[in-house]
């Protein structure tokens, strides 16, 4: 009688760990993409490629499924968003949806402020 409860708790812990791992992976990919997109010579395509490359190198397709990377850059701000789903232990059920965004100012030359 106790065994099913222990088994359910174990599966719950593993499913939670898969979710948090996929979430951390998405945030790391978004941060890596942001670094490329916000550089002085960077572009939104550079950010998208850097985030997608990070996911590929980190094995993201095994931890984060159906991932999409969106990168935008304005004259002052760059933003990279990575979305996907965490793996699910239950066959046929999709994993939890994950969206992580990294945003920051674009590196650019400015004039010195006058006092």
N, C-alpha and C positions, 0 to 999 in steps of 0.2 A: 504494500500500500504506500510506503514511503518512496519506493523507487521511481514511480512516475513523476512525483513532485521534484525529486532530485534531478531527474533527466530533463524536465522542463526548465528548471532553474539553470542547468548547465547550458542548454541551447539558448536560453535568454542571454546569458553572459557572453557567449560566443557571438551571437547576433549583435549585441551592443558593441562588442570589440570591433566587429567588421564595420559597423556604422561609423564609429569614431576614427578608425583607420582611414576609411574612404574620405571622411570629412577633412582630416589632416592632410591627406594627399591632394585633395582639391585645393585647399588653401595654399599649400606649398607650390603647386603648379601656378595658381593665380599670382602669387608673389614673384615667382620666377619670370612670368610673363610681364608683370608690371615693371620689373627691373629693366627689361629690354624695351618696353614701350615708352618709358618715361625718360630714357636717355636723350641727350641733346640731338643725336642723329637718328633716334629710333622712330618707329611708326606703329600704328595699330596692328599691321600685319606682322611686324617683328614680335610684338607681344603675343599674338595668337600662335605664331610658330614656336616661340620659346615655351609657352605653357603646354602646347600639344607635345613638343619634344620631351619636356619633363615627364609628362604622363607616360609616354612611351618608354623612356629610360627607367622609370620607377615601377614599371609593370602595372600602370594604372588601369589598363583594360581588364586586369584580373581582379582588381579591388573596386574599381569604379566603372560600372557599365554604362553604355549609352551616353558617354560624356560629350559635352559640347563646350567649346571655348569661344567666348565673345570678347573682343577687345575694341575699345574706343579711345580716341585721343583727340583732345581739343587743344587749343594753343596754351592752355594753362594746366590741364588735368588729364591724366591717363587712368583708365579703368580696365581691368581684366576680370571677367566672370567665368568660372568653371562650374558647370552643372553636370549632374549624372545621377546614377542610382547605386546605392550600396548593394553588395551581394546579399542574396537571401538564402537562408538555410532551408526554406520550405520550397520545394519544386513547384513551379507554376505561379508563385506569388512574386510580384516585383519587389525589389528592395526599397528601402526608404529613399525618398528624393533628397538630394543634396545640392545646395548652391552656395558657393563661396566667392566672395568678391574682394579684390585688392585694388585700392585707388590711391593715387598720390600726385603731387605736383610734377609738372614736366620741367626738366632741367633746361634753363635758357639763360642767355645773357641779359642782364638788366643794367640800367644806369644807376650810379651811386646816388643815394638819397641826399638831398640838400637840407642842411639843418635850418 
